[in-house]
């Protein structure tokens, strides 16, 4: 089966949304082997260049990767914004 970017985004978005719809504050897709528990979750010290897509109720779906190109991940600044959003939603 040939997948295009829309197929990839639709599949990934629906998966990440399902996780949030079932109680998570955020869901994400990232490179294998790059994970930290809170409070280090999404910190650049622990998860640099690892998250390429995420979903939250507040901000919806975000994806940095194009399936026909190199893997792109969120910057340190973008991950810091995601951390702030999650900790605000969780309180």
QUIWO-V817130 format. One record per helix or strand. SS is the DSSP state (alpha for helix, beta for strand). FROM is the first residue (numbers start at 1). TO is the last residue. If there is no record, write none. Layout:
BEGIN
SS&FROM&TO  SS&FROM&TO
END
This chain:
BEGIN
alpha&5&21  beta&26&30  beta&51&56  beta&60&63  alpha&76&89
END
